[in-house]
Structure formats: structure tokens, C-alpha cells
Amino acid sequence: MKKLLLFASVILMGAAVNAQETRFGAKAGYSMSTLKFKDNSNVENTDPMHTYYVGGLVEHKFSDTFGIQGEVLYSPLGGKISESVEDPDDVANYIKIQNKTTLGTLLIPVSAKYFISENFSISAGASFGVILSAKSKTVADVGFGLVPGLEISADDERDIKDQINTLNIAPFLGAEFMLENGLFFDARYNYGVSNLAKDSGDGKLTNSFLQVGVGFKFGSN
């Protein structure tokens, strides 16, 4: 009986060890980012900024159903604003202004993963963003109907890093589907909660973003 119990214990310990798995990988994909400014009851959202992300990851499975994942990514996040005013009596009279705010961000997402099956998992966590650079670019086009064909364009790009807080925390929910060869596809939505504007008064500037991408996990041990 003692030998049987010892043998069973060895089998269980081996199963527990085998259930733990660590894999490293790389990923890249598409990001759709927006900025939101909220001041009392007023809320303003920018147009989406279509951009990218790229980086690496490490995943550790404690069992067949539960694991954790950490990543280091880079993504230029932010948002865009477009305004246009035209003279209804003279289409040659117009003012068009476009502004793009770009936040060069180092992202460190950390998540808990639940494996519904061997290939499909859902995750919840938070992305800790470190804003490395911040720039605002404004392009203005003005047309004058009094002089046919006369247009004036202005292009202005400014460094606004001193106006932006460094930390951007964004909780997220996501899902992943992985093939047997290690290729995977994932998507997540990050909801920004940190106030990014240093001098916003009673207002709050936040950055939220959707990520859809592809990656590869290189093995296990």
C-alpha cells in the first residue's frame, strides 16, 4: 500500500509540473486610439487615430485553465480632430483645421488568462503606459473666394511633453486564439483611466485604445 501511495504521489507531482508551462513570444498589430476630454458634464471625443503596436511577451500557465501574461510593447497612441467651416454662398471661402496628438507610449500590459479550451482564452488586466514623447501637429488650409485659386496652408508641430503626465493606466479585457504551431491572434480593448493633462483644471484627459494583432509563441519549458 505504501508503495502504491508513493507511486500515485509521483504521478500527481509529475502532472502538476507538466501543467506549468512558460512560453516567450513576439506580437504586432493594429491600434485604434482616441482621446477623451471630460469637464463637468461636457464630454468631447477625438476622431480615431489608426496606428500600430509591436513588442514581446512571456506567458506562464499554472494549470490547464489558468495563467498570467506580461508584455512590453511600443505604440504611438493619441487622437485626431478635424474642423471645417465653409461659406454656403461661396465654396471657395473655407477654413479647414486638422490636429493630431501623438503620444509615443511604452506599454507594459499584465493580465490573468482563463483558458476555455487549449486554443482559446480570455483575459483581464491592466496596461501601464509610460509616455516617452508627446507631439501636437496642426495643419490649417484657408481658401479666399475674392481671389480665385488663392489658398494658404500652415503646418505647425509642437512638443507638448511638458504638458502631459507620464503614466497612462488602462484596464482591459481581451481574447486570444492560438494554433498548435504557436501562431496566435488576439484582440483587446484598453479603457484609459489616468488623467494625462497636467493643467486640466477640473477636466480630465484620457486615452483609450483597441488592439487587434497577431503573434507567435516560441516554445515551452
N, C-alpha and C positions, 0 to 999 in steps of 0.2 A: 504493500500500500504506500509506504514512504517513497519507494522508487517511482511509483505511478504519479504521486503528487509532485515529486521533483521534476519528472518529465513534463507534466502538464504546465508547471510554472515556467520551465524553459521555453515551451511553445508560446505561452502567453507573452512572455517578455520579448521574444523574437517578433511576435506580431506587433507589439507596441512600438518597437524600434523601427520596424518596416513601415509603420503608419506615418512616421515622421519623415518629411521629405523637404529638402531645401533646393530651390531652383533659382538661377540667375537668368536675366534676360534683358532685352532691349525693346523699345517701343517708340512709335512715332504716329502722328496723325493730325487730324483737323480740329481746330478750336473755333467756336463761335462765341465771341466775348461782347459783353455790354457793360456800360457804366450806368448807375442809377443815383440820382441826387434827390434826397428827401429832406424837405424843410417844412416842419409842422405838418400841414395837411396837403401840401403840394409835392407831387412826385413827378420827376422828369427822367425819362429813359433815353439813352442814346440809340442810334441805329446800330445793328450788329457789326462787329469787326471780324472779318474772316481771316484766320491766321493758322498757325501750326504749333505743334509741340514735339519735342524729341528728348529721349533720355534712356535711363536704365532702371532696373527693378530687381528686387530679391523677394521671393515668396517662400514662406515656411508653413508646411502643413503639420499640425499637431495630430490630426486624425484624418479619416476619410471624408469628414464633413466640415472640419473647421481649420482655418489657417489665418495667417496675417501676411500683409504685403507692405513693403516700403519702396518708395521710388524717389528718384531725383530727375526732374525734368526742367527743360527751359522752354518758355513760351513768351512771345511778345503779345501781351493782352491789352485791353483798353476798349475804346468805343469811338464812334463817328457821329458827327452832327452835320446835317445839310439844311441850309435855309435858302429860300429863293423868293424874291419879290419882283413881280413884273407889272408893267403898265398895261392894263387891258386895252387901252386905246392905241398903244404903240409898242409892239412886241420887241422893238429894238431898244427900248428902255428897260433895263433889268439890273438886278443885283443878285449874284449868287455867291454864297459863302459856304465853304466846306471846312470842317475842322476834324482832325484825327488826333486822339490822345493815345500814345503808345507807351505801355508800361513793360519794360523788359524784366521779366519775372523768373526767378529760380524757384521752382515748385518742389515741395517735399511732401507728397501725399502719403498718409499712413492709414491703412484700412484693415478691418476684420472681414474675413471672407467665409461665406457659408456655401458649401458645395452641394447643390441639389442633386447633381449626378457627377460622374467622373469628369465630364467635359464642360458642365455648365455651373457657374457660381454667381452669386450676388454679393455685393459688398457695401459696407458703410464705413465712413471715416471722415477725415478732415485733411484738407490740403493747406499746408503752411507755406505761403508765398513770401519770398524776400525780393522786394522791388529793387533791382540793380540800377535801372535807368528810367527816366520819365521825360517824354518829349511831347510837345503840342505843336502840330503843324496846321496852319490856316492858309487856305487858298481862296482868294476873292476875285471874281470876274464881274466887271461893270460894263454895261453897254449904254451908249448915248444915242438916242434917236435923232438928235439935232444934227449930228454928223454921221451920215450913213457909213456903216462899216467900222466905226471907231469903237474899239474895245480896250479896256485897261485891265490888266491882270496883276495881282500881287501875291507873292508867296512868302510866308513867314514861318520859320521853325524856331521854337524856343525850348531850352532846357528848363523843365519845371520840377526837377528832382527835389529842390529845397521846399517845395510846396506840398509834397506827397509823403505820407507816412510810409515807413519801410515794410511793415508787416501786413500781409493780407491773408486772413484766415477764412477758409471757405469749406464748411461741411459738405459732404457729397454722398450720393447714392449711385451705385453702378452695377453693371453686369458684364460677365465675360464668358465667351465660348472658346474652348481650346480643342484643337485637333490632336490626334495621338502623336504626331510628329513634333509637337511643341509650338506650332503656329497658332496664334490666338487673335481674337477680335474682341474689343471691349468698347464700352460707352459709359459715360458718367456725367452727371450734372453737378456742378460746384456752385453753391449758393454763398455769395460773399456776405460776411457779417462785419468785417472790420471797416472803420471809418478811415478812408485813405487821404482825406483832405485835412491838412494841418490847421488851416484857418477857415473853417466852415461855419463858425458861429453855432447856431442851433441846428444847422443842417448836417447831413451825413452823406458821404460819397462812398458807394460800394461797387465792387466788381464781381459779377457772376459770369460763369462760362460753361459751355457744353464741350465735351471732348469725345471724339469718335476716332478710334485708331486700330492699328494692327501691330503685332509684335511677335517675338519668338523667345521661348524659354529653352535654355541651353543644356539642361540636364538635371540630374539629382544626385544626392549622396545620402 
